[in-house]
Amino acid sequence: MTGLRWPVRLVLLALALVAVLALGARGVLAPPDLIVIVVVGVALSAGSRSGALVGLLGGWLLDLAPPVAAPLGLTALGYAVAGWVAGLARRRSGHPWWWPVPVVALALVVTRIAPVLVDLGSARPVAWGALAWQVLATATLGLVLVGLVERLEAALVTRRWA
C-alpha cells in the first residue's frame, strides 16, 4: 500500500474542521484554530510545499463551511501562505519541544492578517481580545497536537505508506 499520506492529511483537515464548527455551534466565540495546527504539523514534517498545499486545502474547506464571512478564496490564500511560512521553520535535525508554539502563533497571525485588513478597510470593528485569545489557545494546543501530526507523518514514511 502506498500513497496514504494525502488521504490521511485530508481526514485530519476534515476532523479539524468538524471540531472547529462544533465548538462554534456550542457558542465558543473564538475557538482554537485546529486547521492551522494540522497545517503546521504537516509543514514542519514535510516542508513548505506540502504545508502550502495542505493550507490551501484547509482554507478551501473553511471557505466553503458555514457561516461564510470572508470573500471566497481569501481564507484559502491565507492558509496557503501560513503553511509555506511554517515550512520555512522546518529543521532537518528535529526541533525542541517548544518550537511549535511560536510557529503556530505566527501561522495563525498570518491567516488572520487579510480578514483584519478587510474589516479595518470597511470600517467594521475588530475583536482584538478574541483574536489574542484565539492565538494563545491555538498555540497552546499546538504544543501537543503538532507533535502528534508530525509523528503520524513520520509513521507513514517509516512504514512506507507515504
N, C-alpha and C positions, 0 to 999 in steps of 0.2 A: 504494500500500500504506500503510495507516495502522493504528495500534494495535499496534505491535510492542513497545512499552515493557514491558507486563506479561509477555508471554511470555519476553522476554529476562531480566527480573528472576527469573522462576520457574526458568529454566535456570541462571542464576547461583547461585541458592539450592540447586538440586539438585546442581550441581557442588561447591559448598562443603560440602554435607552428605556427599557421597561421599568427598571428600578428608578430612574430619574422621573419618569412620568408618574409612577406610583407615589413617589414622595410628593410631587407637585399636586396630585389629586388628594392627598391627605392633608394638604394645607401648609406644607413646608414652603415658606416664601423664597428661600434661597438654598435649594438642595445642593449638596455637593455634586460636582460635575464628574460623573463616573466615566463618561465618554473620553474626557481628557486623560483620565488615568489609564484607560486602555491604550490610547494613542501614545502616551509617553512610555508605557511599558514596551510596546512594540518598537518605538523609535530607539529606546535605549538598548534593546537587544538586537535589532536588525538594521538600524541606521536611518538616515534622513529620507531616503527614497521610500522605504516601507512605511515610515512614520507619516510622511506626507500623504501617501495613498490611503492609509487607514484613517487619517484625519479627514481626508476628503469624503470617504465613505461614511464616517461617523457624522460629519457635518451635513451630508445629504439626508441621512436618517433624521437628524434633528430638524432640518429644514422642512421635511415632509410630515413631521409629527405635530399633532395639535398641542397647544394653540400656536399658530404661525404668527409671529410678531415681527420678525425681521424680513427684509426683502429676500426673495428666493435666491439662494446661492451665496449669500453673504456669510452665513454660518459655515458652509462647506469650505469657502475660501479661508476663513479664519482658522478653522481646524487643520486644514492642509498646511498652512504656514506654521501653526503651532507644532505639528508633527515634524516638519522639516527642522525647525529650531531645536526641538527636543532631540532629534537625531544628531545634531551637532554636538550635543553634550555627551554623546556615547564615548565610553572609554574602553579601549580594546582589552585592557587587563582587569576589567571589573571596576567597581566603584565602591566608595564607602557606604555604610548603611544609611546615612542621612542624605545622600546625593539626590534621591527622587524628590525630596521636599522642595528645594529651590527650583528644580526643573519643572515639576508640576505647577508650582506657583507662577513661574514665568510663562508656561504654556497656557495656563488659564487666563492670565492677563492679556496675552496675545489674542486669544479668542474673543475677548471682551472689548478690545480697542475699537473695532469698527462699529459695533452696536452703540457704544457710548458716544462715539463721534456723531453717529446718525441722530441719537437723542439730543445731543447738545446743539447740532445744526438745525434741528426742527423745534428747538426751544421746549423740549419735554424735560421733566425733571429726571435726574439720575439718582438712583438709590445707592449712594456711596457706601452706607453702612451694610446693606445687604450684599453688595459686591465684595466688601472686605471680609465679611463673614464667610461668603462662598469660597474665596481664595484660601482662607485659613482652614476651613473644613475639608476642602478638596486636597490641599497639601498634606494635611494630617492623615487622611485616608490613603493618600498616595504613598505614604511611608510604608504601609503594609501591602497594599494591593498592587503597586507597581512591581514589587518583588515577586508576587505570585504570577503576574503576567510574564515576567522575564523567565521564571522557572518553567512555565508551561511552554514558552517558545523554545527554551533550551532542551526540554524533554522531547519535543517534536523533532528537533535536529538530531539529538543523540540516538533516538530510535529510528532515525531515517524515515520519518513520516512527513518531513517538511518538503 
